[in-house]
């Protein structure tokens, strides 16, 4: 379920920074392999991002899945737009599409693989 | 809570009758699978949309009964 307060909080959070990652744990201490994988990709590309630890708030943890119609965590947002979960971020990273997407959306990123 | 590979395959096949499906049980625990799905239904769809289509086919089990599904989707080469 996604109540208005949670929706509003999410809408503010995803615009709070260019790149926002809903994850389990924190960028320094990821608590899930998939979350850690996305943190690794962003760090490797030198992209600053805000990590939001869904383990700290069940309302956000479930609400974000309804918000994006995506059933799992992590979830990556760039300029307020949902990009994907671990699989898609990794696939885009390997094809170079991730760096390209960051650059076209005005986010500095080093070339990837 | 776990799922059989055959169960996943059947659900996906139901939704995408023409699909070529490869499923790999990554850890042998019925909870962590890798899955490749090739179907003409994905043509012209973004990756996010393609994966959402597969998650719908799994009827809400993704993230619950099925903890991890490393998904790769594509349309057949034209």
N, CA and C atoms of all chains as a GROMACS GRO file, in nm:
protein
  573
    1UNK      N    1   0.086  -0.120   0.000
    1UNK     CA    2   0.000   0.000   0.000
    1UNK      C    3   0.089   0.125   0.000
    2UNK      N    4   0.035   0.231  -0.059
    2UNK     CA    5   0.114   0.354  -0.067
    2UNK      C    6   0.026   0.472  -0.028
    3UNK      N    7   0.041   0.518   0.098
    3UNK     CA    8  -0.045   0.631   0.138
    3UNK      C    9   0.017   0.762   0.089
    4UNK      N   10  -0.058   0.869   0.100
    4UNK     CA   11  -0.015   0.998   0.043
    4UNK      C   12   0.114   1.048   0.107
    5UNK      N   13   0.127   1.029   0.239
    5UNK     CA   14   0.246   1.078   0.306
    5UNK      C   15   0.371   1.009   0.251
    6UNK      N   16   0.359   0.876   0.238
    6UNK     CA   17   0.474   0.801   0.186
    6UNK      C   18   0.503   0.840   0.042
    7UNK      N   19   0.395   0.853  -0.037
    7UNK     CA   20   0.416   0.893  -0.177
    7UNK      C   21   0.487   1.028  -0.184
    8UNK      N   22   0.443   1.121  -0.101
    8UNK     CA   23   0.503   1.256  -0.101
    8UNK      C   24   0.650   1.249  -0.061
    9UNK      N   25   0.676   1.169   0.041
    9UNK     CA   26   0.815   1.154   0.087
    9UNK      C   27   0.902   1.098  -0.025
   10UNK      N   28   0.851   0.997  -0.094
   10UNK     CA   29   0.928   0.935  -0.204
   10UNK      C   30   0.951   1.038  -0.314
   11UNK      N   31   0.844   1.110  -0.349
   11UNK     CA   32   0.856   1.209  -0.458
   11UNK      C   33   0.961   1.315  -0.421
   12UNK      N   34   0.966   1.354  -0.294
   12UNK     CA   35   1.068   1.451  -0.252
   12UNK      C   36   1.207   1.388  -0.254
   13UNK      N   37   1.215   1.265  -0.202
   13UNK     CA   38   1.346   1.199  -0.192
   13UNK      C   39   1.409   1.178  -0.330
   14UNK      N   40   1.329   1.135  -0.426
   14UNK     CA   41   1.392   1.102  -0.556
   14UNK      C   42   1.434   1.229  -0.631
   15UNK      N   43   1.384   1.344  -0.581
   15UNK     CA   44   1.429   1.470  -0.645
   15UNK      C   45   1.534   1.540  -0.560
   16UNK      N   46   1.564   1.479  -0.443
   16UNK     CA   47   1.657   1.546  -0.349
   16UNK      C   48   1.798   1.548  -0.405
   17UNK      N   49   1.828   1.450  -0.488
   17UNK     CA   50   1.963   1.447  -0.551
   17UNK      C   51   1.949   1.390  -0.690
   18UNK      N   52   2.050   1.416  -0.774
   18UNK     CA   53   2.043   1.365  -0.912
   18UNK      C   54   2.026   1.214  -0.914
   19UNK      N   55   2.106   1.146  -0.829
   19UNK     CA   56   2.106   1.000  -0.830
   19UNK      C   57   2.068   0.950  -0.690
   20UNK      N   58   1.962   0.872  -0.682
   20UNK     CA   59   1.914   0.821  -0.552
   20UNK      C   60   1.898   0.669  -0.564
   21UNK      N   61   1.952   0.599  -0.465
   21UNK     CA   62   1.943   0.452  -0.467
   21UNK      C   63   1.869   0.403  -0.343
   22UNK      N   64   1.753   0.343  -0.366
   22UNK     CA   65   1.683   0.276  -0.255
   22UNK      C   66   1.750   0.140  -0.239
   23UNK      N   67   1.800   0.114  -0.120
   23UNK     CA   68   1.882  -0.007  -0.101
   23UNK      C   69   1.860  -0.065   0.038
   24UNK      N   70   1.912  -0.184   0.057
   24UNK     CA   71   1.913  -0.245   0.190
   24UNK      C   72   2.051  -0.219   0.250
   25UNK      N   73   2.050  -0.142   0.361
   25UNK     CA   74   2.176  -0.103   0.423
   25UNK      C   75   2.215   0.035   0.373
   26UNK      N   76   2.343   0.066   0.392
   26UNK     CA   77   2.392   0.199   0.351
   26UNK      C   78   2.504   0.180   0.248
   27UNK      N   79   2.539   0.287   0.175
   27UNK     CA   80   2.648   0.272   0.078
   27UNK      C   81   2.777   0.218   0.142
   28UNK      N   82   2.800   0.255   0.268
   28UNK     CA   83   2.924   0.209   0.335
   28UNK      C   84   2.904   0.066   0.383
   29UNK      N   85   2.781   0.032   0.430
   29UNK     CA   86   2.753  -0.105   0.477
   29UNK      C   87   2.628  -0.160   0.407
   30UNK      N   88   2.640  -0.197   0.280
   30UNK     CA   89   2.524  -0.258   0.214
   30UNK      C   90   2.492  -0.391   0.281
   31UNK      N   91   2.362  -0.421   0.295
   31UNK     CA   92   2.326  -0.545   0.366
   31UNK      C   93   2.256  -0.643   0.272
   32UNK      N   94   2.291  -0.634   0.143
   32UNK     CA   95   2.230  -0.727   0.046
   32UNK      C   96   2.322  -0.725  -0.075
   33UNK      N   97   2.344  -0.842  -0.132
   33UNK     CA   98   2.439  -0.852  -0.243
   33UNK      C   99   2.399  -0.767  -0.363
   34UNK      N  100   2.269  -0.764  -0.388
   34UNK     CA  101   2.222  -0.688  -0.505
   34UNK      C  102   2.241  -0.538  -0.483
   35UNK      N  103   2.210  -0.492  -0.360
   35UNK     CA  104   2.231  -0.351  -0.329
   35UNK      C  105   2.380  -0.318  -0.339
   36UNK      N  106   2.463  -0.406  -0.286
   36UNK     CA  107   2.608  -0.383  -0.289
   36UNK      C  108   2.658  -0.376  -0.434
   37UNK      N  109   2.599  -0.456  -0.521
   37UNK     CA  110   2.643  -0.458  -0.662
   37UNK      C  111   2.617  -0.322  -0.727
   38UNK      N  112   2.500  -0.264  -0.699
   38UNK     CA  113   2.469  -0.133  -0.761
   38UNK      C  114   2.558  -0.025  -0.700
   39UNK      N  115   2.579  -0.032  -0.568
   39UNK     CA  116   2.671   0.064  -0.503
   39UNK      C  117   2.808   0.055  -0.571
   40UNK      N  118   2.851  -0.067  -0.597
   40UNK     CA  119   2.982  -0.087  -0.661
   40UNK      C  120   2.990  -0.024  -0.799
   41UNK      N  121   2.884  -0.040  -0.878
   41UNK     CA  122   2.880   0.018  -1.013
   41UNK      C  123   2.887   0.170  -1.005
   42UNK      N  124   2.804   0.229  -0.919
   42UNK     CA  125   2.801   0.376  -0.907
   42UNK      C  126   2.936   0.429  -0.859
   43UNK      N  127   2.994   0.359  -0.763
   43UNK     CA  128   3.124   0.402  -0.710
   43UNK      C  129   3.231   0.392  -0.818
   44UNK      N  130   3.227   0.283  -0.893
   44UNK     CA  131   3.326   0.262  -1.001
   44UNK      C  132   3.314   0.372  -1.107
   45UNK      N  133   3.193   0.418  -1.133
   45UNK     CA  134   3.173   0.523  -1.234
   45UNK      C  135   3.197   0.661  -1.176
   46UNK      N  136   3.222   0.666  -1.043
   46UNK     CA  137   3.249   0.796  -0.978
   46UNK      C  138   3.125   0.882  -0.970
   47UNK      N  139   3.008   0.817  -0.962
   47UNK     CA  140   2.881   0.894  -0.959
   47UNK      C  141   2.838   0.912  -0.813
   48UNK      N  142   2.834   1.038  -0.766
   48UNK     CA  143   2.784   1.060  -0.629
   48UNK      C  144   2.635   1.027  -0.623
   49UNK      N  145   2.591   0.966  -0.513
   49UNK     CA  146   2.449   0.931  -0.504
   49UNK      C  147   2.406   0.932  -0.358
   50UNK      N  148   2.274   0.938  -0.339
   50UNK     CA  149   2.219   0.929  -0.205
   50UNK      C  150   2.162   0.790  -0.185
   51UNK      N  151   2.207   0.723  -0.081
   51UNK     CA  152   2.154   0.589  -0.050
   51UNK      C  153   2.042   0.602   0.052
   52UNK      N  154   1.928   0.544   0.024
   52UNK     CA  155   1.817   0.544   0.121
   52UNK      C  156   1.798   0.400   0.169
   53UNK      N  157   1.818   0.380   0.298
   53UNK     CA  158   1.814   0.246   0.357
   53UNK      C  159   1.669   0.206   0.387
   54UNK      N  160   1.613   0.121   0.303
   54UNK     CA  161   1.472   0.084   0.321
   54UNK      C  162   1.450  -0.002   0.445
   55UNK      N  163   1.559  -0.056   0.500
   55UNK     CA  164   1.543  -0.140   0.620
   55UNK      C  165   1.504  -0.055   0.741
   56UNK      N  166   1.523   0.076   0.728
   56UNK     CA  167   1.490   0.166   0.840
   56UNK      C  168   1.344   0.207   0.841
   57UNK      N  169   1.271   0.177   0.730
   57UNK     CA  170   1.133   0.225   0.722
   57UNK      C  171   1.050   0.131   0.635
   58UNK      N  172   0.968   0.049   0.699
   58UNK     CA  173   0.889  -0.050   0.625
   58UNK      C  174   0.790   0.016   0.529
   59UNK      N  175   0.743   0.136   0.568
   59UNK     CA  176   0.650   0.207   0.481
   59UNK      C  177   0.715   0.240   0.348
   60UNK      N  178   0.842   0.285   0.356
   60UNK     CA  179   0.917   0.316   0.232
   60UNK      C  180   0.950   0.185   0.160
   61UNK      N  181   0.991   0.084   0.235
   61UNK     CA  182   1.034  -0.043   0.176
   61UNK      C  183   0.924  -0.104   0.088
   62UNK      N  184   0.801  -0.096   0.136
   62UNK     CA  185   0.690  -0.149   0.056
   62UNK      C  186   0.636  -0.043  -0.040
   63UNK      N  187   0.632   0.082   0.008
   63UNK     CA  188   0.574   0.189  -0.074
   63UNK      C  189   0.649   0.210  -0.204
   64UNK      N  190   0.783   0.199  -0.198
   64UNK     CA  191   0.862   0.223  -0.319
   64UNK      C  192   0.831   0.118  -0.427
   65UNK      N  193   0.795  -0.001  -0.384
   65UNK     CA  194   0.763  -0.109  -0.481
   65UNK      C  195   0.633  -0.078  -0.553
   66UNK      N  196   0.538  -0.021  -0.479
   66UNK     CA  197   0.411   0.018  -0.543
   66UNK      C  198   0.434   0.140  -0.631
   67UNK      N  199   0.513   0.233  -0.578
   67UNK     CA  200   0.539   0.359  -0.650
   67UNK      C  201   0.594   0.332  -0.790
   68UNK      N  202   0.690   0.238  -0.800
   68UNK     CA  203   0.757   0.215  -0.929
   68UNK      C  204   0.701   0.092  -1.001
   69UNK      N  205   0.606   0.022  -0.934
   69UNK     CA  206   0.556  -0.106  -0.989
   69UNK      C  207   0.673  -0.200  -1.015
   70UNK      N  208   0.762  -0.206  -0.912
   70UNK     CA  209   0.881  -0.293  -0.923
   70UNK      C  210   0.894  -0.366  -0.791
   71UNK      N  211   0.899  -0.500  -0.794
   71UNK     CA  212   0.879  -0.576  -0.670
   71UNK      C  213   1.000  -0.594  -0.580
   72UNK      N  214   1.116  -0.543  -0.622
   72UNK     CA  215   1.234  -0.573  -0.540
   72UNK      C  216   1.316  -0.448  -0.511
   73UNK      N  217   1.408  -0.466  -0.419
   73UNK     CA  218   1.507  -0.363  -0.384
   73UNK      C  219   1.641  -0.421  -0.424
   74UNK      N  220   1.738  -0.348  -0.479
   74UNK     CA  221   1.750  -0.204  -0.490
   74UNK      C  222   1.673  -0.145  -0.608
   75UNK      N  223   1.652  -0.016  -0.598
   75UNK     CA  224   1.589   0.059  -0.707
   75UNK      C  225   1.669   0.188  -0.730
   76UNK      N  226   1.710   0.209  -0.856
   76UNK     CA  227   1.792   0.327  -0.888
   76UNK      C  228   1.706   0.433  -0.956
   77UNK      N  229   1.720   0.558  -0.909
   77UNK     CA  230   1.648   0.673  -0.968
   77UNK      C  231   1.750   0.775  -1.013
   78UNK      N  232   1.734   0.825  -1.136
   78UNK     CA  233   1.822   0.930  -1.186
   78UNK      C  234   1.734   1.047  -1.231
   79UNK      N  235   1.759   1.162  -1.172
   79UNK     CA  236   1.678   1.282  -1.200
   79UNK      C  237   1.529   1.249  -1.182
   80UNK      N  238   1.499   1.180  -1.073
   80UNK     CA  239   1.359   1.153  -1.038
   80UNK      C  240   1.295   1.042  -1.118
   81UNK      N  241   1.372   0.976  -1.207
   81UNK     CA  242   1.311   0.873  -1.291
   81UNK      C  243   1.365   0.735  -1.257
   82UNK      N  244   1.277   0.635  -1.249
   82UNK     CA  245   1.320   0.499  -1.218
   82UNK      C  246   1.401   0.441  -1.334
   83UNK      N  247   1.520   0.390  -1.305
   83UNK     CA  248   1.607   0.333  -1.409
   83UNK      C  249   1.598   0.182  -1.408
   84UNK      N  250   1.602   0.124  -1.289
   84UNK     CA  251   1.592  -0.023  -1.281
   84UNK      C  252   1.647  -0.075  -1.151
   85UNK      N  253   1.646  -0.212  -1.145
   85UNK     CA  254   1.704  -0.278  -1.028
   85UNK      C  255   1.844  -0.325  -1.062
   86UNK      N  256   1.892  -0.422  -0.985
   86UNK     CA  257   2.032  -0.466  -1.000
   86UNK      C  258   2.060  -0.520  -1.140
   87UNK      N  259   1.970  -0.605  -1.190
   87UNK     CA  260   1.996  -0.668  -1.321
   87UNK      C  261   2.012  -0.563  -1.430
   88UNK      N  262   1.917  -0.469  -1.433
   88UNK     CA  263   1.917  -0.370  -1.541
   88UNK      C  264   2.037  -0.277  -1.528
   89UNK      N  265   2.069  -0.234  -1.405
   89UNK     CA  266   2.184  -0.145  -1.387
   89UNK      C  267   2.312  -0.217  -1.432
   90UNK      N  268   2.322  -0.344  -1.393
   90UNK     CA  269   2.444  -0.419  -1.430
   90UNK      C  270   2.453  -0.438  -1.582
   91UNK      N  271   2.338  -0.472  -1.644
   91UNK     CA  272   2.336  -0.494  -1.789
   91UNK      C  273   2.372  -0.363  -1.862
   92UNK      N  274   2.315  -0.252  -1.816
   92UNK     CA  275   2.343  -0.121  -1.879
   92UNK      C  276   2.489  -0.083  -1.859
   93UNK      N  277   2.542  -0.119  -1.740
   93UNK     CA  278   2.684  -0.089  -1.712
   93UNK      C  279   2.773  -0.165  -1.810
   94UNK      N  280   2.741  -0.290  -1.831
   94UNK     CA  281   2.827  -0.374  -1.916
   94UNK      C  282   2.821  -0.330  -2.063
   95UNK      N  283   2.708  -0.276  -2.105
   95UNK     CA  284   2.696  -0.234  -2.246
   95UNK      C  285   2.740  -0.088  -2.264
   96UNK      N  286   2.770  -0.018  -2.153
   96UNK     CA  287   2.810   0.123  -2.165
   96UNK      C  288   2.691   0.217  -2.165
   97UNK      N  289   2.570   0.159  -2.165
   97UNK     CA  290   2.449   0.244  -2.171
   97UNK      C  291   2.434   0.328  -2.045
   98UNK      N  292   2.486   0.276  -1.933
   98UNK     CA  293   2.468   0.347  -1.805
   98UNK      C  294   2.542   0.481  -1.808
   99UNK      N  295   2.668   0.474  -1.850
   99UNK     CA  296   2.747   0.598  -1.859
   99UNK      C  297   2.680   0.696  -1.955
  100UNK      N  298   2.635   0.642  -2.067
  100UNK     CA  299   2.570   0.724  -2.170
  100UNK      C  300   2.445   0.792  -2.111
  101UNK      N  301   2.365   0.713  -2.035
  101UNK     CA  302   2.241   0.765  -1.978
  101UNK      C  303   2.273   0.875  -1.876
  102UNK      N  304   2.374   0.852  -1.794
  102UNK     CA  305   2.412   0.956  -1.696
  102UNK      C  306   2.451   1.084  -1.769
  103UNK      N  307   2.533   1.069  -1.873
  103UNK     CA  308   2.583   1.188  -1.942
  103UNK      C  309   2.470   1.262  -2.011
  104UNK      N  310   2.377   1.187  -2.074
  104UNK     CA  311   2.268   1.258  -2.143
  104UNK      C  312   2.176   1.327  -2.042
  105UNK      N  313   2.174   1.276  -1.916
  105UNK     CA  314   2.090   1.341  -1.815
  105UNK      C  315   2.170   1.439  -1.730
  106UNK      N  316   2.294   1.471  -1.778
  106UNK     CA  317   2.371   1.574  -1.711
  106UNK      C  318   2.433   1.532  -1.580
  107UNK      N  319   2.464   1.401  -1.568
  107UNK     CA  320   2.531   1.352  -1.447
  107UNK      C  321   2.671   1.305  -1.488
  108UNK      N  322   2.773   1.358  -1.421
  108UNK     CA  323   2.910   1.320  -1.456
  108UNK      C  324   2.936   1.174  -1.423
  109UNK      N  325   2.991   1.100  -1.520
  109UNK     CA  326   3.024   0.960  -1.494
  109UNK      C  327   3.143   0.921  -1.580
  110UNK      N  328   3.238   0.849  -1.517
  110UNK     CA  329   3.354   0.802  -1.593
  110UNK      C  330   3.307   0.689  -1.683
  111UNK      N  331   3.381   0.664  -1.793
  111UNK     CA  332   3.343   0.548  -1.876
  111UNK      C  333   3.350   0.421  -1.793
  112UNK      N  334   3.263   0.326  -1.826
  112UNK     CA  335   3.248   0.207  -1.741
  112UNK      C  336   3.345   0.096  -1.775
  113UNK      N  337   3.294  -0.022  -1.814
  113UNK     CA  338   3.372  -0.148  -1.827
  113UNK      C  339   3.488  -0.132  -1.924
  114UNK      N  340   1.005  -2.093   0.202
  114UNK     CA  341   0.936  -2.037   0.084
  114UNK      C  342   1.032  -2.051  -0.034
  115UNK      N  343   0.993  -2.121  -0.132
  115UNK     CA  344   1.081  -2.137  -0.248
  115UNK      C  345   0.994  -2.176  -0.366
  116UNK      N  346   1.053  -2.180  -0.481
  116UNK     CA  347   0.978  -2.219  -0.601
  116UNK      C  348   1.060  -2.319  -0.681
  117UNK      N  349   0.989  -2.402  -0.755
  117UNK     CA  350   1.059  -2.495  -0.846
  117UNK      C  351   1.085  -2.424  -0.978
  118UNK      N  352   1.195  -2.456  -1.042
  118UNK     CA  353   1.227  -2.398  -1.175
  118UNK      C  354   1.112  -2.427  -1.272
  119UNK      N  355   1.058  -2.545  -1.263
  119UNK     CA  356   0.950  -2.582  -1.357
  119UNK      C  357   0.828  -2.493  -1.337
  120UNK      N  358   0.804  -2.455  -1.211
  120UNK     CA  359   0.690  -2.368  -1.179
  120UNK      C  360   0.709  -2.230  -1.243
  121UNK      N  361   0.830  -2.179  -1.229
  121UNK     CA  362   0.863  -2.047  -1.287
  121UNK      C  363   0.846  -2.054  -1.439
  122UNK      N  364   0.899  -2.162  -1.496
  122UNK     CA  365   0.895  -2.176  -1.642
  122UNK      C  366   0.750  -2.183  -1.691
  123UNK      N  367   0.667  -2.258  -1.617
  123UNK     CA  368   0.526  -2.274  -1.659
  123UNK      C  369   0.454  -2.140  -1.654
  124UNK      N  370   0.478  -2.064  -1.549
  124UNK     CA  371   0.412  -1.933  -1.535
  124UNK      C  372   0.452  -1.840  -1.650
  125UNK      N  373   0.580  -1.841  -1.682
  125UNK     CA  374   0.629  -1.752  -1.789
  125UNK      C  375   0.577  -1.801  -1.925
  126UNK      N  376   0.577  -1.934  -1.942
  126UNK     CA  377   0.529  -1.991  -2.070
  126UNK      C  378   0.381  -1.956  -2.092
  127UNK      N  379   0.305  -1.958  -1.984
  127UNK     CA  380   0.162  -1.923  -1.992
  127UNK      C  381   0.145  -1.783  -2.049
  128UNK      N  382   0.229  -1.692  -1.998
  128UNK     CA  383   0.214  -1.551  -2.037
  128UNK      C  384   0.278  -1.524  -2.173
  129UNK      N  385   0.382  -1.600  -2.204
  129UNK     CA  386   0.455  -1.578  -2.330
  129UNK      C  387   0.470  -1.711  -2.403
  130UNK      N  388   0.365  -1.757  -2.471
  130UNK     CA  389   0.367  -1.890  -2.533
  130UNK      C  390   0.484  -1.913  -2.629
  131UNK      N  391   0.533  -1.806  -2.692
  131UNK     CA  392   0.641  -1.826  -2.791
  131UNK      C  393   0.780  -1.817  -2.726
  132UNK      N  394   0.782  -1.798  -2.594
  132UNK     CA  395   0.909  -1.765  -2.529
  132UNK      C  396   1.007  -1.882  -2.528
  133UNK      N  397   1.135  -1.845  -2.547
  133UNK     CA  398   1.244  -1.940  -2.517
  133UNK      C  399   1.291  -1.905  -2.376
  134UNK      N  400   1.293  -2.003  -2.288
  134UNK     CA  401   1.320  -1.976  -2.146
  134UNK      C  402   1.436  -2.064  -2.099
  135UNK      N  403   1.536  -2.000  -2.038
  135UNK     CA  404   1.645  -2.076  -1.976
  135UNK      C  405   1.648  -2.037  -1.829
  136UNK      N  406   1.637  -2.137  -1.742
  136UNK     CA  407   1.637  -2.107  -1.598
  136UNK      C  408   1.753  -2.181  -1.531
  137UNK      N  409   1.825  -2.111  -1.444
  137UNK     CA  410   1.938  -2.172  -1.373
  137UNK      C  411   1.916  -2.151  -1.223
  138UNK      N  412   1.924  -2.258  -1.148
  138UNK     CA  413   1.911  -2.246  -1.002
  138UNK      C  414   2.050  -2.211  -0.949
  139UNK      N  415   2.066  -2.084  -0.907
  139UNK     CA  416   2.201  -2.036  -0.874
  139UNK      C  417   2.257  -2.099  -0.747
  140UNK      N  418   2.169  -2.130  -0.651
  140UNK     CA  419   2.224  -2.179  -0.524
  140UNK      C  420   2.162  -2.312  -0.479
  141UNK      N  421   2.072  -2.367  -0.563
  141UNK     CA  422   2.011  -2.494  -0.525
  141UNK      C  423   1.915  -2.482  -0.409
  142UNK      N  424   1.872  -2.358  -0.377
  142UNK     CA  425   1.781  -2.344  -0.262
  142UNK      C  426   1.640  -2.303  -0.308
  143UNK      N  427   1.618  -2.300  -0.438
  143UNK     CA  428   1.484  -2.266  -0.487
  143UNK      C  429   1.448  -2.121  -0.465
  144UNK      N  430   1.543  -2.041  -0.430
  144UNK     CA  431   1.515  -1.900  -0.399
  144UNK      C  432   1.595  -1.802  -0.484
  145UNK      N  433   1.698  -1.855  -0.546
  145UNK     CA  434   1.787  -1.769  -0.624
  145UNK      C  435   1.806  -1.828  -0.762
  146UNK      N  436   1.737  -1.768  -0.856
  146UNK     CA  437   1.745  -1.821  -0.993
  146UNK      C  438   1.800  -1.714  -1.088
  147UNK      N  439   1.858  -1.760  -1.198
  147UNK     CA  440   1.889  -1.672  -1.312
  147UNK      C  441   1.796  -1.720  -1.423
  148UNK      N  442   1.745  -1.626  -1.499
  148UNK     CA  443   1.646  -1.665  -1.601
  148UNK      C  444   1.660  -1.576  -1.724
  149UNK      N  445   1.666  -1.642  -1.839
  149UNK     CA  446   1.668  -1.569  -1.966
  149UNK      C  447   1.536  -1.596  -2.038
  150UNK      N  448   1.474  -1.491  -2.086
  150UNK     CA  449   1.346  -1.507  -2.158
  150UNK      C  450   1.356  -1.430  -2.291
  151UNK      N  451   1.336  -1.502  -2.399
  151UNK     CA  452   1.333  -1.439  -2.532
  151UNK      C  453   1.192  -1.453  -2.586
  152UNK      N  454   1.128  -1.338  -2.614
  152UNK     CA  455   0.991  -1.346  -2.665
  152UNK      C  456   0.962  -1.225  -2.753
  153UNK      N  457   0.881  -1.247  -2.855
  153UNK     CA  458   0.845  -1.137  -2.947
  153UNK      C  459   0.761  -1.032  -2.874
  154UNK      N  460   0.704  -1.071  -2.760
  154UNK     CA  461   0.621  -0.975  -2.683
  154UNK      C  462   0.706  -0.859  -2.630
  155UNK      N  463   0.838  -0.879  -2.624
  155UNK     CA  464   0.924  -0.773  -2.568
  155UNK      C  465   0.965  -0.670  -2.673
  156UNK      N  466   0.936  -0.699  -2.798
  156UNK     CA  467   0.981  -0.609  -2.905
  156UNK      C  468   0.930  -0.468  -2.880
  157UNK      N  469   1.024  -0.371  -2.887
  157UNK     CA  470   0.987  -0.231  -2.872
  157UNK      C  471   0.964  -0.187  -2.730
  158UNK      N  472   0.985  -0.277  -2.635
  158UNK     CA  473   0.963  -0.241  -2.493
  158UNK      C  474   1.098  -0.210  -2.426
  159UNK      N  475   1.096  -0.121  -2.328
  159UNK     CA  476   1.220  -0.092  -2.255
  159UNK      C  477   1.251  -0.211  -2.165
  160UNK      N  478   1.374  -0.216  -2.115
  160UNK     CA  479   1.412  -0.326  -2.024
  160UNK      C  480   1.320  -0.328  -1.902
  161UNK      N  481   1.294  -0.210  -1.846
  161UNK     CA  482   1.208  -0.205  -1.726
  161UNK      C  483   1.072  -0.266  -1.760
  162UNK      N  484   1.017  -0.227  -1.875
  162UNK     CA  485   0.885  -0.279  -1.912
  162UNK      C  486   0.890  -0.430  -1.932
  163UNK      N  487   0.997  -0.477  -1.997
  163UNK     CA  488   1.009  -0.621  -2.022
  163UNK      C  489   1.011  -0.698  -1.890
  164UNK      N  490   1.094  -0.649  -1.796
  164UNK     CA  491   1.103  -0.720  -1.668
  164UNK      C  492   0.969  -0.712  -1.593
  165UNK      N  493   0.901  -0.595  -1.602
  165UNK     CA  494   0.771  -0.583  -1.534
  165UNK      C  495   0.672  -0.682  -1.592
  166UNK      N  496   0.681  -0.709  -1.723
  166UNK     CA  497   0.591  -0.806  -1.785
  166UNK      C  498   0.615  -0.946  -1.727
  167UNK      N  499   0.743  -0.979  -1.708
  167UNK     CA  500   0.775  -1.111  -1.651
  167UNK      C  501   0.728  -1.118  -1.506
  168UNK      N  502   0.751  -1.010  -1.431
  168UNK     CA  503   0.707  -1.011  -1.289
  168UNK      C  504   0.555  -1.028  -1.281
  169UNK      N  505   0.485  -0.967  -1.376
  169UNK     CA  506   0.337  -0.983  -1.374
  169UNK      C  507   0.300  -1.129  -1.399
  170UNK      N  508   0.376  -1.190  -1.493
  170UNK     CA  509   0.348  -1.330  -1.525
  170UNK      C  510   0.369  -1.417  -1.400
  171UNK      N  511   0.460  -1.374  -1.313
  171UNK     CA  512   0.489  -1.453  -1.193
  171UNK      C  513   0.387  -1.424  -1.082
  172UNK      N  514   0.291  -1.340  -1.114
  172UNK     CA  515   0.177  -1.321  -1.025
  172UNK      C  516   0.213  -1.276  -0.886
  173UNK      N  517   0.300  -1.178  -0.876
  173UNK     CA  518   0.327  -1.121  -0.744
  173UNK      C  519   0.419  -1.205  -0.657
  174UNK      N  520   0.474  -1.316  -0.714
  174UNK     CA  521   0.563  -1.400  -0.629
  174UNK      C  522   0.703  -1.338  -0.619
  175UNK      N  523   0.733  -1.249  -0.713
  175UNK     CA  524   0.868  -1.189  -0.714
  175UNK      C  525   0.887  -1.102  -0.590
  176UNK      N  526   0.995  -1.126  -0.520
  176UNK     CA  527   1.021  -1.049  -0.399
  176UNK      C  528   0.957  -1.112  -0.277
  177UNK      N  529   0.867  -1.209  -0.299
  177UNK     CA  530   0.806  -1.278  -0.185
  177UNK      C  531   0.854  -1.422  -0.184
  178UNK      N  532   0.772  -1.510  -0.246
  178UNK     CA  533   0.807  -1.652  -0.255
  178UNK      C  534   0.942  -1.668  -0.325
  179UNK      N  535   0.961  -1.583  -0.425
  179UNK     CA  536   1.084  -1.591  -0.505
  179UNK      C  537   1.173  -1.473  -0.467
  180UNK      N  538   1.281  -1.506  -0.394
  180UNK     CA  539   1.362  -1.395  -0.340
  180UNK      C  540   1.444  -1.325  -0.447
  181UNK      N  541   1.507  -1.406  -0.533
  181UNK     CA  542   1.597  -1.342  -0.630
  181UNK      C  543   1.584  -1.409  -0.765
  182UNK      N  544   1.564  -1.328  -0.868
  182UNK     CA  545   1.557  -1.380  -1.005
  182UNK      C  546   1.640  -1.287  -1.092
  183UNK      N  547   1.762  -1.330  -1.124
  183UNK     CA  548   1.848  -1.248  -1.211
  183UNK      C  549   1.792  -1.262  -1.351
  184UNK      N  550   1.730  -1.157  -1.399
  184UNK     CA  551   1.650  -1.167  -1.521
  184UNK      C  552   1.719  -1.103  -1.641
  185UNK      N  553   1.716  -1.173  -1.753
  185UNK     CA  554   1.762  -1.114  -1.880
  185UNK      C  555   1.653  -1.138  -1.983
  186UNK      N  556   1.604  -1.030  -2.041
  186UNK     CA  557   1.495  -1.044  -2.138
  186UNK      C  558   1.538  -0.984  -2.271
  187UNK      N  559   1.485  -1.038  -2.378
  187UNK     CA  560   1.511  -0.978  -2.510
  187UNK      C  561   1.407  -1.028  -2.608
  188UNK      N  562   1.394  -0.951  -2.715
  188UNK     CA  563   1.308  -0.996  -2.825
  188UNK      C  564   1.396  -1.078  -2.918
  189UNK      N  565   1.337  -1.172  -2.992
  189UNK     CA  566   1.419  -1.251  -3.085
  189UNK      C  567   1.479  -1.159  -3.190
  190UNK      N  568   1.601  -1.193  -3.240
  190UNK     CA  569   1.662  -1.106  -3.342
  190UNK      C  570   1.571  -1.104  -3.464
  191UNK      N  571   1.551  -0.986  -3.515
  191UNK     CA  572   1.452  -0.976  -3.627
  191UNK      C  573   1.505  -1.049  -3.750
   0.00000   0.00000   0.00000
